[in-house]
Amino acid sequence: MSLATSFVGLNLSSPVIVASGPASHDVNQITLAEENGAGASVLKTVCSEKYAHMRFWPRPRYKLLDWDKQIAGRSHSFSLYSYEQGYSGTLDDYWEFIRTCKQRANVPVIGSIFADEAKDWEMLAIKVEESGADAVELDISSPHRPGSLGFETTFIAAIKAVVNAMKIPVLVKLGSGPNVTDQAIAAEQCGASAVTLCNRIRGLDVDIESQRPILHGYYAGIGGPWTKYYTMMHIAEASKVISIPISATGGTMTGEDVIKYILVGAQTVQILSVILVNGWETIMKMNEELQQYMNIKGIASLEEVRGEATRRLTKPEEIIRWSGEPIEGARNVWRK
Ligand SMILES: Cc1cc2nc3c(=O)[nH]c(=O)nc-3n(C[C@H](O)[C@H](O)[C@H](O)COP(=O)(O)O)c2cc1C
């Protein structure tokens, strides 16, 4: 029974990867991730010079929402609201960061970039490759990206330019929404090695006392355990029509969630919020839970079950329908 996973030609000891963000912003974290059993780390995204202002963050930049809210005495999820944009150093710092990570880490290190014009995406990607990264992820779906950057108008050209210039694998990180599957197909057609589904979305929270938007006073990235449900659906849909691998990201809290993502078709699972709220040991615990599941089910390799739940999706016209049945566990609102 082995958690070993092959992903875009990289050999990972576990399908669990640290996602781009504040848990992959310095080299000690890359070591901690490895020591705790992460299969790889995607480094914090670096922005092109045009977006140098994104290297500075407001303080505070995070808020945990609904952390303390309960329904019927039981905790119900949370949301992480945050406004942390790019890597906080210069471009030269980032290239040095990659080089140092590669000297210290035994697991693959994936660079992450953000720009607007194709030539800038290409320049950043080339530098990521030259600095020794094992792959590059294009953060084309950041919740902080300017609204003027469209998928067809900006990102298709960026993906093509980067893919043409690279020898290392290119991952394209997509957002959620009605076009995810089409965008995944387009990324594959442009030559991407994998897609990462799905980035956080842009949201807003308001303080009713001051009657103002909270924290820095503007929109923020929002996510939480609840995002895994729509992300699983997007992965199920995309996996039916693309043949490049999918890296899942969004709302993973436990080994059980990792298994669910694999069952809908993901090759790897990128995690972040759970590390911020529960610590690095979470990765080890997830690996143990994965191993236990494989032992109980008699699975030698995750490949045996990848996509199994998607293959078992019932067709809408074959769903067995009944009427008037109360919903299990919910208050019966339609009958006395
Ligand atoms: C504080 C914070 C900063 C993030 N920064 C980046 C980033 O720089 N680049 C990126 O591609 N994704 C970024 N993300 C998104 C994560 O990589 C990840 O895809 C997302 O949080 C979903 O996973 P999770 O629910 O396990 O956190 C960030 C997320 C958070 C919470």
The ligand as a MOL file (V3000), in Angstrom:
LIG
                    3D

  0  0  0     0  0            999 V3000
M  V30 BEGIN CTAB
M  V30 COUNTS 31 33 0 0 0
M  V30 BEGIN ATOM
M  V30 1 C -4.1410 33.6330 2.7190 0
M  V30 2 C -4.1440 32.9430 1.3960 0
M  V30 3 C -3.2190 33.3070 0.4230 0
M  V30 4 C -3.2120 32.6650 -0.8070 0
M  V30 5 N -2.2970 33.0250 -1.7420 0
M  V30 6 C -2.2790 32.4010 -2.9510 0
M  V30 7 C -1.3180 32.7260 -3.9310 0
M  V30 8 O -0.4360 33.5640 -3.7260 0
M  V30 9 N -1.3780 32.0690 -5.1110 0
M  V30 10 C -2.3150 31.1120 -5.3900 0
M  V30 11 O -2.3130 30.5420 -6.4780 0
M  V30 12 N -3.2330 30.7680 -4.4540 0
M  V30 13 C -3.2290 31.3960 -3.2630 0
M  V30 14 N -4.1450 31.0270 -2.3230 0
M  V30 15 C -5.1010 29.9450 -2.6290 0
M  V30 16 C -4.5490 28.5970 -2.1220 0
M  V30 17 O -3.4150 28.2350 -2.8440 0
M  V30 18 C -5.5940 27.4900 -2.2240 0
M  V30 19 O -5.7830 27.1540 -3.5910 0
M  V30 20 C -6.9340 27.8560 -1.6180 0
M  V30 21 O -6.7640 28.4900 -0.3760 0
M  V30 22 C -7.8530 26.6440 -1.4740 0
M  V30 23 O -7.3220 25.6830 -0.6090 0
M  V30 24 P -7.7010 25.5990 0.9470 0
M  V30 25 O -9.1920 25.6230 1.0470 0
M  V30 26 O -7.0740 24.3090 1.3880 0
M  V30 27 O -7.0920 26.8050 1.5880 0
M  V30 28 C -4.1640 31.6550 -1.0840 0
M  V30 29 C -5.0870 31.3000 -0.0940 0
M  V30 30 C -5.0800 31.9290 1.1350 0
M  V30 31 C -6.0720 31.4970 2.1670 0
M  V30 END ATOM
M  V30 BEGIN BOND
M  V30 1 1 1 2
M  V30 2 1 2 3
M  V30 3 2 2 30
M  V30 4 2 3 4
M  V30 5 1 4 5
M  V30 6 1 4 28
M  V30 7 2 5 6
M  V30 8 1 6 7
M  V30 9 1 6 13
M  V30 10 2 7 8
M  V30 11 1 7 9
M  V30 12 1 9 10
M  V30 13 2 10 11
M  V30 14 1 10 12
M  V30 15 2 12 13
M  V30 16 1 13 14
M  V30 17 1 14 15
M  V30 18 1 14 28
M  V30 19 1 15 16
M  V30 20 1 16 17
M  V30 21 1 16 18
M  V30 22 1 18 19
M  V30 23 1 18 20
M  V30 24 1 20 21
M  V30 25 1 20 22
M  V30 26 1 22 23
M  V30 27 1 23 24
M  V30 28 2 24 25
M  V30 29 1 24 26
M  V30 30 1 24 27
M  V30 31 2 28 29
M  V30 32 1 29 30
M  V30 33 1 30 31
M  V30 END BOND
M  V30 END CTAB
M  END
